[in-house]
Amino acid sequence: MFTGIIETIGIVDSISKRGNNLDITIVSSISKDLQPDKSVSHNGVCLTITKSNKTSHSVTLVNETLNKSNFLTIKKGSIINLERSLLVTDRMDGHFVQGHVDDVARCIEIIDNKKSWNFVFEISQSFSNFIVEKGSVCINGISLTCFGVTNDRFSVAIIPHTYNKTNIKYIKINDLVNVEFDVVGKYLQKIIKNNI
């Protein structure tokens, strides 16, 4: 479980294919504190640490993860948002994030408001019931609030602190981002479907 409050960013140092899986090594300031079998959010995807040392750590991505996330387009030098799992004693500053990415969204517009930015994302209409005005959404692991919601798009506002601390500043038009919709909305949708 995560909060969507990014701790730091990491840089992809190497990528290797093993069968249908991808092994990725990431250099980061928190790698030295990570141990194998621990869960860490990488761009919003909960991944298990397989190896770690003083400067880097490794994770493995399977087909299901690759098909549902933007890791299919990952390359050496890519910047990754990182967040360690929530401690029971931590404050809940973002929202409940599972690290289970639902889909990718495409960035279709970036509006520079001078000291803040609006990013507009396009989603599949099959997910439109999971996104609500002023509701929570997780983009590349970042807990954000939606506005300007339609059947196939929504906007988020980015303050300078978030812009400078995360990889959102590297997103360009047509880039794909990982999206996790609010878990409460997903459960409500299932309850409604089953009672109709």
C-alpha positions in Angstrom: 0.0 0.0 0.0 1.2 3.5 -0.9 0.1 7.1 -0.6 1.1 8.6 -4.0 3.6 10.9 -2.3 6.8 10.4 -4.3 9.9 10.0 -2.2 12.5 10.4 -5.0 13.2 9.7 -8.6 15.5 7.0 -10.0 17.2 6.5 -13.4 17.0 3.3 -15.4 20.6 2.0 -15.7 20.0 -1.2 -17.5 17.3 -3.3 -19.1 17.5 -7.0 -20.0 15.0 -9.4 -21.4 14.6 -12.8 -19.8 12.0 -14.9 -21.5 8.9 -12.8 -21.5 10.1 -10.8 -18.5 12.1 -7.6 -18.3 14.8 -7.1 -15.6 15.4 -3.5 -14.9 18.1 -1.9 -12.7 17.5 1.5 -11.3 20.0 3.9 -9.7 18.5 6.0 -6.8 19.1 7.6 -3.5 16.9 5.0 -1.7 18.4 1.9 -3.3 20.9 1.5 -0.4 17.9 1.1 2.0 16.1 -1.5 -0.1 16.2 -5.2 0.4 15.1 -8.1 -1.7 11.4 -9.0 -1.3 10.4 -5.5 -0.3 7.7 -3.7 -2.3 8.4 -0.3 -3.9 6.2 1.7 -6.3 7.9 2.4 -9.6 5.9 4.9 -11.6 2.9 3.7 -9.7 3.5 0.0 -10.2 4.1 -2.1 -7.1 7.3 -4.1 -7.8 9.3 -6.5 -5.7 13.0 -5.8 -5.2 15.1 -8.7 -6.5 18.6 -7.2 -5.8 20.0 -4.1 -4.2 23.3 -2.5 -3.4 24.6 0.9 -2.3 23.7 2.7 -5.5 21.1 0.6 -7.4 18.3 -2.0 -7.2 16.7 -4.4 -9.6 13.1 -5.4 -10.3 11.4 -7.9 -12.7 8.4 -7.0 -14.8 6.1 -9.8 -16.1 3.8 -9.8 -19.1 0.7 -8.6 -17.1 2.6 -5.6 -15.8 4.1 -4.8 -19.2 0.7 -5.0 -21.0 -1.0 -2.7 -18.5 1.7 -0.1 -18.0 4.1 2.3 -19.8 7.0 0.1 -19.0 6.8 -1.3 -22.6 8.3 2.0 -23.7 11.0 2.2 -20.9 14.6 2.7 -22.0 18.0 3.3 -20.4 18.0 6.8 -18.9 14.3 6.9 -18.2 13.3 8.8 -15.0 11.2 6.7 -12.6 9.1 8.0 -9.7 9.8 5.9 -6.5 7.9 5.5 -3.3 8.5 2.9 -0.6 5.4 1.1 1.0 3.4 2.9 3.6 4.3 2.4 7.3 1.4 1.9 9.7 2.6 4.9 11.7 2.8 7.2 8.7 0.5 10.1 8.0 -1.9 9.5 5.1 -1.0 12.5 3.0 -2.1 11.4 -0.5 -4.8 8.7 -0.9 -4.8 4.9 -0.7 -2.7 3.6 -3.7 -2.3 -0.1 -4.3 0.4 0.0 -7.0 -2.0 -2.0 -9.2 -2.0 0.0 -12.5 -5.3 -0.2 -14.4 -4.3 1.2 -17.7 -2.2 3.8 -19.5 -3.4 7.3 -20.4 -2.1 9.5 -23.1 -1.1 13.1 -22.4 -2.9 15.3 -24.9 -2.3 18.8 -23.6 0.0 20.7 -21.3 -1.0 24.2 -20.2 1.7 26.4 -18.6 -0.1 28.7 -16.1 3.2 30.4 -15.0 4.2 28.7 -11.8 1.7 25.8 -12.2 0.7 23.4 -15.0 -2.4 21.7 -16.1 -1.9 18.3 -17.7 -4.8 16.8 -19.8 -4.9 13.0 -20.2 -7.0 10.9 -22.5 -8.3 7.5 -21.2 -10.3 4.6 -22.6 -14.0 5.2 -22.2 -14.3 1.8 -20.6 -12.7 3.4 -17.5 -14.8 6.6 -17.5 -16.9 5.4 -14.5 -13.8 5.3 -12.3 -12.9 9.0 -12.7 -15.0 11.7 -11.0 -14.7 15.5 -10.7 -12.5 16.3 -7.7 -11.8 12.6 -7.2 -8.4 11.0 -6.7 -6.3 9.5 -9.4 -2.7 8.1 -9.4 -0.5 9.2 -12.4 2.9 7.5 -12.6 2.6 6.9 -8.8 1.6 10.5 -8.0 -1.6 11.1 -6.0 -3.5 13.9 -7.8 -7.0 15.4 -8.0 -9.0 15.3 -11.2 -11.0 18.1 -12.8 -12.5 18.8 -16.2 -13.7 15.2 -16.3 -15.4 13.9 -19.5 -16.1 10.4 -20.8 -12.6 10.1 -22.2 -10.4 12.7 -20.6 -9.5 14.5 -17.4 -7.1 17.2 -16.1 -4.8 17.5 -13.2 -3.1 20.6 -11.8 0.6 20.4 -10.9 2.2 22.7 -8.3 5.9 23.6 -8.7 6.9 21.3 -5.8 5.4 18.2 -7.5 6.7 19.4 -10.9 10.3 19.6 -9.7 10.3 16.5 -7.4 8.8 14.0 -9.9 9.1 12.8 -13.4 5.9 14.7 -14.5 8.1 17.5 -15.8 9.5 15.2 -18.5 6.1 14.2 -19.8 5.4 15.4 -23.4 2.4 15.4 -25.6 1.5 11.9 -26.7 3.5 10.3 -23.9 1.9 7.4 -22.0 1.5 7.5 -18.2 0.5 4.8 -15.8 -3.0 5.3 -14.2 -4.5 3.7 -11.1 -8.1 4.7 -10.4 -9.3 5.2 -6.9 -9.9 1.7 -5.3 -13.1 2.9 -3.6 -14.6 3.7 -7.0 -13.6 0.3 -8.4 -15.3 -1.5 -5.5 -18.4 0.6 -5.8 -18.6 -0.1 -9.5 -18.4 -3.8 -8.9 -21.2 -3.7 -6.2 -23.4 -1.7 -8.6 -22.9 -4.1 -11.5 -23.6 -7.1 -9.3 -26.8 -5.6 -8.0 -28.3 -4.6 -11.3 
